[in-house]
């Protein structure tokens, strides 16, 4: 099968400059890389074809020979000055890995989230410390009022002896001799160049000659710090509070991470929270529910409110106290408090109480509207089933 024109393979004009050829190669290499074309069985062959084309056209002597003789310039008998046969028998790609490494950073930077490339050493010399998470439990009353809490956080802090440099006496680290400060080393595997973290400096690009005795060269030591945290009124479970710069200390003088406080509001014995509203179930006697009356209920601010019970109130009836709920976290008013009545059946009755209740029952056939309605529907259901 005849080879395609190298310029056609790269999608470049014959008059293209070296920079234009390199740009065209980068575009094609990214487009046809096998890792991006796993569903295309021809991707690997096309990718190799692009690299072969660029390997020739990036070299001034090879390009001149190709422009004059075409593919024949690299076949047997066409003048040594035009370029030798490649090591793979007829392919001019004697420096395939060189061609590939020219765009290694661009090509694999996309796959590795921009982490490949020559800037690694500078980036790693001073790295930001890790963020920390602290789970803090508060009561519903504290969430209502807002409060201030003291917490103790175990973390990595900057070493006082070396001021975070990791070197004895605070001396500055020196450039790593293995990676020349890049933080990465390259190894050749066939025609691929593989980049790995430098084993000497661990990717930092620098090493410490005389490690600090206090932190053993880490520049950070484990400490437990006491912090005061302001809890604003209205917080709820899941609320996150960020304390900037209170996380782990950075490496080599890098900035500290942040501390995130995650709030958990404890369950309350009297109130159940629903957003800004509070629910409170209040038991009432069946006589108070039947005759009506008043009941005193607590509020989350520690106060008391008297609630009127309408005569004939049923279990589950709700009454609303406006503005007696939780405050909004960033202002904007408060929720309500919902009182739910629970009509309580008396227990441990005396003989006299039972006698009075039986007398009451015999006189109250027409005083149970909900029960009468229910059993009327039951009767209709059974008659329908018979039919």
C-alpha positions as a LaTeX table, in Angstrom:
\begin{tabular}{lrrr}
\hline
Residue & $x$ (\AA) & $y$ (\AA) & $z$ (\AA) \\
\hline
Unk1 & 0.00 & 0.00 & 0.00 \\
Unk2 & 1.44 & 3.35 & $-1.10$ \\
Unk3 & 2.37 & 5.77 & 1.63 \\
Unk4 & 0.45 & 9.01 & 1.95 \\
Unk5 & 2.15 & 12.33 & 1.44 \\
Unk6 & 3.66 & 13.48 & 4.75 \\
Unk7 & 2.22 & 16.98 & 4.40 \\
Unk8 & $-1.20$ & 15.47 & 3.80 \\
Unk9 & $-0.80$ & 13.27 & 6.89 \\
Unk10 & $-0.12$ & 16.34 & 9.05 \\
Unk11 & $-2.70$ & 18.47 & 7.30 \\
Unk12 & $-0.08$ & 21.13 & 6.52 \\
Unk13 & 0.91 & 23.01 & 3.37 \\
Unk14 & 4.28 & 22.35 & 1.69 \\
Unk15 & 5.20 & 25.96 & 2.35 \\
Unk16 & 4.53 & 25.58 & 6.10 \\
Unk17 & 7.19 & 26.90 & 8.46 \\
Unk18 & 8.79 & 24.80 & 11.21 \\
Unk19 & 6.44 & 26.30 & 13.81 \\
Unk20 & 3.41 & 25.63 & 11.60 \\
Unk21 & 4.50 & 22.02 & 11.10 \\
Unk22 & 4.98 & 21.56 & 14.83 \\
Unk23 & 1.54 & 23.04 & 15.54 \\
Unk24 & $-0.04$ & 20.76 & 12.91 \\
Unk25 & 1.72 & 17.73 & 14.44 \\
Unk26 & 0.54 & 18.56 & 17.94 \\
Unk27 & $-3.04$ & 18.87 & 16.76 \\
Unk28 & $-2.96$ & 15.56 & 14.90 \\
Unk29 & $-1.13$ & 13.72 & 17.69 \\
Unk30 & $-3.73$ & 14.77 & 20.23 \\
Unk31 & $-6.57$ & 13.94 & 17.87 \\
Unk32 & $-5.32$ & 10.45 & 16.97 \\
Unk33 & $-3.72$ & 9.29 & 20.23 \\
Unk34 & $-4.88$ & 5.68 & 20.93 \\
Unk35 & $-5.92$ & 6.53 & 24.49 \\
Unk36 & $-8.47$ & 8.92 & 23.06 \\
Unk37 & $-9.65$ & 6.60 & 20.32 \\
Unk38 & $-10.16$ & 3.25 & 22.02 \\
Unk39 & $-13.09$ & 2.47 & 19.72 \\
Unk40 & $-11.03$ & 3.11 & 16.57 \\
Unk41 & $-8.94$ & 0.04 & 15.61 \\
Unk42 & $-6.89$ & 2.15 & 13.13 \\
Unk43 & $-5.96$ & 4.83 & 15.66 \\
Unk44 & $-2.58$ & 3.34 & 16.58 \\
Unk45 & $-1.49$ & 2.99 & 12.94 \\
Unk46 & $-2.64$ & 6.54 & 12.16 \\
Unk47 & $-0.85$ & 7.84 & 15.24 \\
Unk48 & 2.40 & 6.18 & 14.15 \\
Unk49 & 1.95 & 7.58 & 10.65 \\
Unk50 & 1.68 & 11.13 & 12.06 \\
Unk51 & 4.83 & 10.66 & 14.15 \\
Unk52 & 6.72 & 9.27 & 11.16 \\
Unk53 & 5.71 & 12.25 & 9.03 \\
Unk54 & 6.75 & 14.79 & 11.61 \\
Unk55 & 10.02 & 13.01 & 12.34 \\
Unk56 & 11.02 & 13.66 & 8.74 \\
Unk57 & 9.62 & 17.15 & 8.25 \\
Unk58 & 10.98 & 18.61 & 11.48 \\
Unk59 & 14.55 & 17.81 & 10.36 \\
Unk60 & 15.82 & 20.37 & 7.85 \\
Unk61 & 18.00 & 17.88 & 5.92 \\
Unk62 & 15.37 & 15.15 & 5.83 \\
Unk63 & 12.71 & 17.66 & 4.84 \\
Unk64 & 14.84 & 18.95 & 1.95 \\
Unk65 & 15.40 & 15.39 & 0.73 \\
Unk66 & 11.71 & 14.56 & 1.02 \\
Unk67 & 10.65 & 17.74 & $-0.78$ \\
Unk68 & 12.97 & 16.76 & $-3.68$ \\
Unk69 & 12.57 & 12.99 & $-3.88$ \\
Unk70 & 9.48 & 12.17 & $-1.85$ \\
Unk71 & 9.35 & 8.80 & $-0.05$ \\
Unk72 & 12.05 & 7.47 & $-2.39$ \\
Unk73 & 14.56 & 9.65 & $-0.51$ \\
Unk74 & 14.54 & 7.13 & 2.33 \\
Unk75 & 14.58 & 3.95 & 0.31 \\
Unk76 & 17.76 & 2.10 & $-0.73$ \\
Unk77 & 19.97 & 3.81 & $-3.33$ \\
Unk78 & 18.91 & 7.40 & $-2.84$ \\
Unk79 & 22.04 & 9.22 & $-1.69$ \\
Unk80 & 23.31 & 9.12 & 1.85 \\
Unk81 & 22.90 & 12.83 & 2.28 \\
Unk82 & 19.17 & 12.50 & 1.86 \\
Unk83 & 18.91 & 10.53 & 5.07 \\
Unk84 & 19.53 & 6.90 & 6.08 \\
Unk85 & 16.97 & 4.12 & 6.33 \\
Unk86 & 15.29 & 4.01 & 9.67 \\
Unk87 & 15.86 & 1.24 & 12.21 \\
Unk88 & 12.46 & $-0.30$ & 11.39 \\
Unk89 & 13.36 & $-1.09$ & 7.78 \\
Unk90 & 12.20 & 1.65 & 5.43 \\
Unk91 & 10.74 & 3.99 & 8.07 \\
Unk92 & 12.69 & 7.20 & 8.42 \\
Unk93 & 11.77 & 7.38 & 12.10 \\
Unk94 & 15.24 & 6.89 & 13.52 \\
Unk95 & 14.43 & 9.56 & 16.12 \\
Unk96 & 10.80 & 8.69 & 16.76 \\
Unk97 & 11.05 & 9.18 & 20.52 \\
Unk98 & 12.57 & 12.61 & 19.99 \\
Unk99 & 9.63 & 13.63 & 17.87 \\
Unk100 & 7.21 & 12.34 & 20.45 \\
Unk101 & 8.93 & 14.00 & 23.41 \\
Unk102 & 8.71 & 17.40 & 21.71 \\
Unk103 & 5.01 & 17.42 & 22.45 \\
Unk104 & 4.94 & 15.15 & 25.52 \\
Unk105 & 3.78 & 17.94 & 27.82 \\
Unk106 & 1.01 & 19.12 & 25.50 \\
Unk107 & $-0.24$ & 15.63 & 24.68 \\
Unk108 & $-0.21$ & 14.10 & 28.15 \\
Unk109 & $-0.94$ & 17.32 & 30.01 \\
Unk110 & $-4.56$ & 16.85 & 29.00 \\
Unk111 & $-4.68$ & 13.28 & 30.32 \\
Unk112 & $-2.99$ & 14.12 & 33.62 \\
Unk113 & $-4.97$ & 17.28 & 34.37 \\
Unk114 & $-2.19$ & 19.63 & 33.29 \\
Unk115 & 0.33 & 18.07 & 35.65 \\
Unk116 & 2.86 & 17.06 & 33.03 \\
Unk117 & 5.41 & 19.47 & 31.65 \\
Unk118 & 8.34 & 21.59 & 32.54 \\
Unk119 & 6.67 & 23.68 & 35.22 \\
Unk120 & 6.51 & 20.82 & 37.73 \\
Unk121 & 9.63 & 21.72 & 39.67 \\
Unk122 & 8.60 & 25.31 & 40.30 \\
Unk123 & 5.10 & 24.24 & 41.28 \\
Unk124 & 6.30 & 21.66 & 43.80 \\
Unk125 & 8.89 & 23.70 & 45.63 \\
Unk126 & 6.22 & 25.39 & 47.77 \\
Unk127 & 2.98 & 23.45 & 47.94 \\
Unk128 & $-0.22$ & 24.35 & 49.74 \\
Unk129 & $-1.12$ & 22.41 & 52.87 \\
Unk130 & $-4.08$ & 20.05 & 52.97 \\
Unk131 & $-7.55$ & 21.15 & 54.01 \\
Unk132 & $-8.91$ & 19.67 & 57.24 \\
Unk133 & $-12.43$ & 18.69 & 58.31 \\
Unk134 & $-13.81$ & 18.92 & 61.84 \\
Unk135 & $-17.25$ & 17.61 & 62.83 \\
Unk136 & $-18.84$ & 19.77 & 65.53 \\
Unk137 & $-22.06$ & 18.86 & 67.36 \\
Unk138 & $-24.23$ & 21.62 & 68.84 \\
Unk139 & $-27.56$ & 21.65 & 70.65 \\
Unk140 & $-30.74$ & 23.00 & 69.09 \\
Unk141 & $-30.65$ & 25.85 & 71.61 \\
Unk142 & $-27.11$ & 26.77 & 70.49 \\
Unk143 & $-28.20$ & 26.60 & 66.86 \\
Unk144 & $-31.09$ & 28.94 & 67.70 \\
Unk145 & $-29.06$ & 31.52 & 69.62 \\
Unk146 & $-25.66$ & 31.22 & 67.99 \\
Unk147 & $-22.65$ & 30.51 & 70.16 \\
Unk148 & $-18.87$ & 30.38 & 70.37 \\
Unk149 & $-17.12$ & 27.03 & 70.68 \\
Unk150 & $-13.55$ & 26.15 & 71.58 \\
Unk151 & $-12.18$ & 23.18 & 69.68 \\
Unk152 & $-8.87$ & 21.33 & 69.63 \\
Unk153 & $-7.62$ & 20.33 & 66.19 \\
Unk154 & $-4.70$ & 17.91 & 65.61 \\
Unk155 & $-2.80$ & 19.17 & 62.56 \\
Unk156 & 0.60 & 19.62 & 60.92 \\
Unk157 & 2.04 & 23.02 & 61.83 \\
Unk158 & 5.11 & 24.86 & 60.58 \\
Unk159 & 8.23 & 23.76 & 62.47 \\
Unk160 & 9.43 & 26.56 & 64.75 \\
Unk161 & 13.07 & 25.38 & 64.63 \\
Unk162 & 13.56 & 25.58 & 60.84 \\
Unk163 & 10.67 & 27.91 & 60.03 \\
Unk164 & 9.24 & 25.35 & 57.62 \\
Unk165 & 12.34 & 24.89 & 55.43 \\
Unk166 & 13.11 & 21.42 & 56.79 \\
Unk167 & 16.83 & 22.32 & 57.00 \\
Unk168 & 18.89 & 22.75 & 60.14 \\
Unk169 & 19.04 & 26.40 & 61.20 \\
Unk170 & 16.43 & 27.40 & 58.64 \\
Unk171 & 18.81 & 27.06 & 55.67 \\
Unk172 & 17.20 & 27.04 & 52.24 \\
Unk173 & 16.84 & 23.69 & 50.43 \\
Unk174 & 19.02 & 23.12 & 47.36 \\
Unk175 & 18.07 & 22.02 & 43.86 \\
Unk176 & 17.72 & 18.27 & 43.47 \\
Unk177 & 20.68 & 16.94 & 41.43 \\
Unk178 & 18.69 & 14.01 & 40.03 \\
Unk179 & 15.90 & 15.97 & 38.33 \\
Unk180 & 17.59 & 19.41 & 38.21 \\
Unk181 & 14.67 & 20.92 & 40.10 \\
Unk182 & 11.96 & 19.61 & 37.78 \\
Unk183 & 10.52 & 17.16 & 40.30 \\
Unk184 & 10.21 & 14.53 & 37.55 \\
Unk185 & 12.51 & 12.23 & 35.63 \\
Unk186 & 12.02 & 10.69 & 32.19 \\
Unk187 & 12.71 & 7.13 & 31.10 \\
Unk188 & 12.71 & 5.69 & 27.59 \\
Unk189 & 10.45 & 2.68 & 26.95 \\
Unk190 & 10.62 & 1.72 & 23.29 \\
Unk191 & 9.59 & 4.80 & 21.34 \\
Unk192 & 7.64 & 6.24 & 24.30 \\
Unk193 & 9.03 & 8.63 & 26.90 \\
Unk194 & 7.56 & 7.98 & 30.37 \\
Unk195 & 7.66 & 10.66 & 33.02 \\
Unk196 & 7.82 & 9.71 & 36.71 \\
Unk197 & 8.12 & 11.47 & 40.04 \\
Unk198 & 11.76 & 11.99 & 40.97 \\
Unk199 & 12.76 & 9.27 & 43.52 \\
Unk200 & 15.33 & 11.53 & 45.19 \\
Unk201 & 13.22 & 14.57 & 46.05 \\
Unk202 & 9.78 & 12.98 & 45.87 \\
Unk203 & 8.62 & 15.51 & 43.30 \\
Unk204 & 9.57 & 18.62 & 45.28 \\
Unk205 & 12.46 & 19.61 & 43.02 \\
Unk206 & 14.59 & 20.38 & 46.08 \\
Unk207 & 16.40 & 18.43 & 48.77 \\
Unk208 & 17.58 & 19.25 & 52.28 \\
Unk209 & 21.27 & 18.60 & 52.94 \\
Unk210 & 21.14 & 18.88 & 56.74 \\
Unk211 & 17.62 & 17.94 & 57.92 \\
Unk212 & 16.17 & 19.75 & 60.92 \\
Unk213 & 16.36 & 17.53 & 64.01 \\
Unk214 & 12.99 & 18.70 & 65.27 \\
Unk215 & 10.90 & 17.88 & 62.19 \\
Unk216 & 13.40 & 15.46 & 60.52 \\
Unk217 & 13.41 & 17.52 & 57.35 \\
Unk218 & 9.63 & 17.62 & 56.86 \\
Unk219 & 9.33 & 21.30 & 57.73 \\
Unk220 & 6.15 & 20.45 & 59.68 \\
Unk221 & 5.41 & 18.89 & 63.06 \\
Unk222 & 2.24 & 17.39 & 64.52 \\
Unk223 & 0.53 & 19.69 & 66.99 \\
Unk224 & $-2.87$ & 20.08 & 68.59 \\
Unk225 & $-4.15$ & 23.63 & 68.29 \\
Unk226 & $-6.96$ & 25.32 & 70.19 \\
Unk227 & $-9.31$ & 27.42 & 68.08 \\
Unk228 & $-12.37$ & 29.50 & 68.84 \\
Unk229 & $-15.23$ & 29.06 & 66.36 \\
Unk230 & $-18.18$ & 31.43 & 66.03 \\
Unk231 & $-21.39$ & 29.48 & 65.35 \\
Unk232 & $-23.97$ & 31.83 & 63.79 \\
Unk233 & $-27.64$ & 31.60 & 64.74 \\
Unk234 & $-29.68$ & 29.45 & 62.36 \\
Unk235 & $-27.12$ & 26.75 & 61.54 \\
Unk236 & $-28.45$ & 23.29 & 60.75 \\
Unk237 & $-27.00$ & 19.84 & 60.21 \\
Unk238 & $-24.74$ & 20.01 & 57.15 \\
Unk239 & $-23.85$ & 23.70 & 57.52 \\
Unk240 & $-20.18$ & 24.21 & 56.65 \\
Unk241 & $-18.02$ & 26.93 & 58.19 \\
Unk242 & $-14.66$ & 27.70 & 56.54 \\
Unk243 & $-11.69$ & 28.94 & 58.56 \\
Unk244 & $-9.16$ & 30.19 & 56.03 \\
Unk245 & $-5.52$ & 29.23 & 56.65 \\
Unk246 & $-6.30$ & 27.05 & 59.69 \\
Unk247 & $-5.59$ & 23.74 & 57.93 \\
Unk248 & $-2.27$ & 21.94 & 57.57 \\
Unk249 & 0.86 & 24.03 & 57.06 \\
Unk250 & 2.23 & 24.09 & 53.51 \\
Unk251 & 5.50 & 22.51 & 52.40 \\
Unk252 & 8.61 & 24.64 & 51.87 \\
Unk253 & 6.86 & 27.80 & 53.02 \\
Unk254 & 3.72 & 27.17 & 50.98 \\
Unk255 & 0.38 & 28.55 & 52.20 \\
Unk256 & $-1.64$ & 26.66 & 54.78 \\
Unk257 & $-4.81$ & 24.82 & 53.87 \\
Unk258 & $-8.23$ & 25.66 & 55.25 \\
Unk259 & $-10.24$ & 24.14 & 58.09 \\
Unk260 & $-13.85$ & 23.23 & 57.38 \\
Unk261 & $-16.22$ & 22.92 & 60.34 \\
Unk262 & $-19.21$ & 20.67 & 59.57 \\
Unk263 & $-22.16$ & 21.25 & 61.90 \\
Unk264 & $-24.38$ & 18.51 & 63.30 \\
Unk265 & $-27.38$ & 19.64 & 65.38 \\
Unk266 & $-28.36$ & 17.15 & 68.08 \\
Unk267 & $-31.90$ & 15.83 & 68.36 \\
Unk268 & $-34.05$ & 17.65 & 70.92 \\
Unk269 & $-36.28$ & 16.10 & 73.56 \\
Unk270 & $-39.21$ & 18.46 & 72.81 \\
Unk271 & $-38.80$ & 19.95 & 69.35 \\
Unk272 & $-38.35$ & 18.46 & 65.90 \\
Unk273 & $-36.88$ & 20.76 & 63.28 \\
Unk274 & $-38.13$ & 21.07 & 59.71 \\
Unk275 & $-36.13$ & 23.79 & 57.96 \\
Unk276 & $-37.00$ & 27.00 & 59.81 \\
Unk277 & $-40.10$ & 25.52 & 61.49 \\
Unk278 & $-40.24$ & 23.66 & 64.78 \\
Unk279 & $-42.78$ & 20.96 & 65.67 \\
Unk280 & $-43.90$ & 20.15 & 69.19 \\
Unk281 & $-46.42$ & 17.44 & 70.08 \\
Unk282 & $-48.45$ & 18.34 & 73.17 \\
Unk283 & $-50.59$ & 15.74 & 74.97 \\
Unk284 & $-54.04$ & 16.90 & 76.16 \\
Unk285 & $-56.72$ & 15.05 & 78.11 \\
Unk286 & $-59.74$ & 13.84 & 76.22 \\
Unk287 & $-61.96$ & 16.04 & 78.42 \\
Unk288 & $-59.90$ & 19.16 & 77.52 \\
Unk289 & $-60.10$ & 18.15 & 73.85 \\
Unk290 & $-63.88$ & 17.66 & 74.13 \\
Unk291 & $-64.69$ & 20.73 & 76.21 \\
Unk292 & $-61.92$ & 23.07 & 75.07 \\
Unk293 & $-59.42$ & 24.87 & 77.26 \\
Unk294 & $-55.85$ & 26.11 & 77.36 \\
Unk295 & $-52.44$ & 24.47 & 77.46 \\
Unk296 & $-49.05$ & 26.01 & 78.25 \\
Unk297 & $-46.28$ & 25.09 & 75.80 \\
Unk298 & $-42.51$ & 25.83 & 75.83 \\
Unk299 & $-40.73$ & 27.81 & 73.10 \\
Unk300 & $-37.14$ & 27.36 & 71.88 \\
Unk301 & $-36.08$ & 30.72 & 73.35 \\
Unk302 & $-36.89$ & 29.41 & 76.85 \\
Unk303 & $-40.24$ & 31.20 & 77.09 \\
Unk304 & $-43.79$ & 29.96 & 77.47 \\
Unk305 & $-46.91$ & 30.43 & 75.37 \\
Unk306 & $-50.54$ & 29.66 & 76.22 \\
Unk307 & $-52.45$ & 27.98 & 73.43 \\
Unk308 & $-56.24$ & 27.75 & 73.30 \\
Unk309 & $-57.70$ & 24.32 & 72.58 \\
Unk310 & $-60.96$ & 24.52 & 70.63 \\
Unk311 & $-63.85$ & 22.36 & 71.88 \\
Unk312 & $-64.04$ & 19.09 & 69.99 \\
Unk313 & $-60.35$ & 19.15 & 68.96 \\
Unk314 & $-59.14$ & 15.88 & 67.46 \\
Unk315 & $-55.79$ & 14.19 & 67.92 \\
Unk316 & $-53.32$ & 15.51 & 65.31 \\
Unk317 & $-54.84$ & 19.00 & 65.09 \\
Unk318 & $-52.12$ & 21.61 & 64.51 \\
Unk319 & $-51.91$ & 25.20 & 65.72 \\
Unk320 & $-49.29$ & 27.70 & 64.61 \\
Unk321 & $-47.24$ & 30.15 & 66.68 \\
Unk322 & $-45.89$ & 32.74 & 64.25 \\
Unk323 & $-42.19$ & 33.61 & 64.46 \\
Unk324 & $-41.44$ & 31.08 & 67.21 \\
Unk325 & $-39.32$ & 28.82 & 64.99 \\
Unk326 & $-35.63$ & 28.95 & 64.00 \\
Unk327 & $-33.96$ & 32.10 & 62.65 \\
Unk328 & $-32.76$ & 32.16 & 59.04 \\
Unk329 & $-28.99$ & 31.66 & 58.85 \\
Unk330 & $-28.28$ & 34.91 & 57.02 \\
Unk331 & $-31.15$ & 36.97 & 58.32 \\
Unk332 & $-34.59$ & 37.27 & 56.80 \\
Unk333 & $-36.86$ & 36.44 & 59.71 \\
Unk334 & $-37.74$ & 33.26 & 61.56 \\
Unk335 & $-39.87$ & 30.19 & 61.02 \\
Unk336 & $-42.96$ & 29.17 & 62.99 \\
Unk337 & $-43.67$ & 26.73 & 65.77 \\
Unk338 & $-46.35$ & 24.14 & 65.04 \\
Unk339 & $-48.23$ & 22.66 & 68.00 \\
Unk340 & $-49.73$ & 19.24 & 67.34 \\
Unk341 & $-52.34$ & 18.01 & 69.82 \\
Unk342 & $-52.20$ & 14.42 & 70.99 \\
Unk343 & $-55.47$ & 13.44 & 72.71 \\
Unk344 & $-54.51$ & 11.10 & 75.53 \\
Unk345 & $-56.59$ & 8.14 & 76.64 \\
Unk346 & $-56.64$ & 7.77 & 80.46 \\
Unk347 & $-55.30$ & 4.58 & 82.04 \\
Unk348 & $-55.66$ & 2.81 & 85.41 \\
Unk349 & $-59.29$ & 3.85 & 85.83 \\
Unk350 & $-61.14$ & 3.42 & 89.14 \\
Unk351 & $-64.50$ & 1.65 & 89.31 \\
Unk352 & $-66.30$ & 4.97 & 89.62 \\
Unk353 & $-64.49$ & 6.40 & 86.55 \\
Unk354 & $-65.41$ & 3.34 & 84.52 \\
Unk355 & $-69.01$ & 3.65 & 85.62 \\
Unk356 & $-69.13$ & 7.32 & 84.58 \\
Unk357 & $-67.54$ & 6.55 & 81.22 \\
Unk358 & $-70.07$ & 3.81 & 80.49 \\
Unk359 & $-72.86$ & 6.23 & 81.34 \\
Unk360 & $-71.25$ & 8.85 & 79.13 \\
Unk361 & $-70.93$ & 6.35 & 76.28 \\
Unk362 & $-74.62$ & 5.46 & 76.46 \\
Unk363 & $-75.54$ & 9.13 & 76.16 \\
Unk364 & $-73.11$ & 10.04 & 73.34 \\
Unk365 & $-74.21$ & 8.04 & 70.32 \\
Unk366 & $-74.43$ & 11.15 & 68.15 \\
Unk367 & $-71.25$ & 12.84 & 69.41 \\
Unk368 & $-68.72$ & 11.00 & 67.25 \\
Unk369 & $-68.98$ & 12.48 & 63.74 \\
Unk370 & $-65.73$ & 10.96 & 62.46 \\
Unk371 & $-66.55$ & 7.51 & 63.80 \\
Unk372 & $-70.11$ & 7.62 & 62.49 \\
Unk373 & $-68.81$ & 8.61 & 59.04 \\
Unk374 & $-66.21$ & 5.84 & 59.02 \\
Unk375 & $-68.60$ & 3.04 & 59.98 \\
Unk376 & $-71.15$ & 4.27 & 57.49 \\
Unk377 & $-68.52$ & 3.82 & 54.77 \\
Unk378 & $-67.64$ & 0.38 & 56.14 \\
Unk379 & $-71.29$ & $-0.64$ & 55.93 \\
Unk380 & $-71.51$ & 0.50 & 52.31 \\
Unk381 & $-68.28$ & $-1.36$ & 51.49 \\
Unk382 & $-69.57$ & $-4.66$ & 52.91 \\
Unk383 & $-72.94$ & $-4.31$ & 51.15 \\
Unk384 & $-71.11$ & $-3.66$ & 47.88 \\
Unk385 & $-69.00$ & $-6.79$ & 48.37 \\
Unk386 & $-72.16$ & $-8.88$ & 48.89 \\
Unk387 & $-73.66$ & $-7.45$ & 45.71 \\
\hline
\end{tabular}
